[in-house]
Amino acid sequence: SLTDIRRLCRQYAEKFIDIQRDEFKRLGVMGDWENPYLTMNYQYEAIIARECGKFAQNKSLFRSKKPIYWCFTCQTALAEAEIEYHDESAPSIFVKFHLQDDLSGSYPQLKGKSVYAVIWTTTPWTLPANLAIALHPDFEYVAIDVGNNEVFILARELMEHSMQTFGISDYTVIADIDAKSLEHKRCRHPMVDRDSIVILGDHVTLEAGTGCVHTAPGHGREDYEVGLEYGLDVYSPVDDNGRFTDDVEFFQGQFVFDANKNINKKLNEIGAMVAEVSIEHSYPHCWRCKQPVIFRATPQWFISMDKTDLRRNSLTSIDTVNWIPQWGRDRIYGLIENRPDWCVSRQRAWGVPITVFYCEDCEAILLDQNIMERVYSEFEQHGADIWFAKD
């Protein structure tokens, strides 16, 4: 049972308290050794639960389906601070999405042509979740005739490098395209029976790719944010084990990283693959198991960084501390200044649970001062295990 697992976790952790204490003493570290700081003390757990309750009371604690880092090895959500970056090889691909809407009214040069928006991604496994293609409203885009009656749309600044990557030397720019004129236009998803909508977003850059950004709101933070503006679904067809769910045609049950090569093969078969290049890039890994993680949307609990000025107060407090060395201040300041809302839920058997009650139908949080104090006193006497032991 869960309470048995928690008991074993506590026993395992207790074993290391004396080991670490003795090692520190041998190193000459000074400390109040008889009263150590232990996060598993009942009093400490009770305080965490009460503070969590305070966030819930002032509406800073909320439940939402947002993309978060997910470690399928540890089966848990990860916070920003629990991520390490390591270089690894990635299958960088360029894919063409056929434009469904006729543009010849605005651009007569395109009449009778097959027009495609060309996207770039280093995570082919997220393509089944593609719902949109993002363009920057202020970038210059061009329509390029590449032969075979086909026209590619991409950013002018990335045209030469892209064409070189595609192995296309004979091409002609036949029209300048205003990104705003493509907003809400429909492209056809190459593998899935649905449309991919053209949207506009300031997050699009000219650093790499084509200036047409593959957008999967369930698998990326910026994708999620721009998706909200356009009312897109937060679609994430991947389970806790990192495998595609049954609604992903062709690739059901496949582990996402293994599916990369199968998705690329499928794209080649249907003629949607424009180019495929292996690149080295920095990729997020779990700090615990050192395995790569994925970004996926699941219902999690978050504490808002801005609703009650948590971010502002934290940044103010940082400057009341004397930092040795000074770069420590800059590192933590940068982390807090830019961090998204704080994901506090963990799919773990140990630790302190999120001690709130909520309505199963509408998910409204049910919490008042009396409940909070009752949870606090129960935890103080019996530890956080009581949350799982009692009905």
Disulfide bonds with the S-S distance in Angstrom:
none
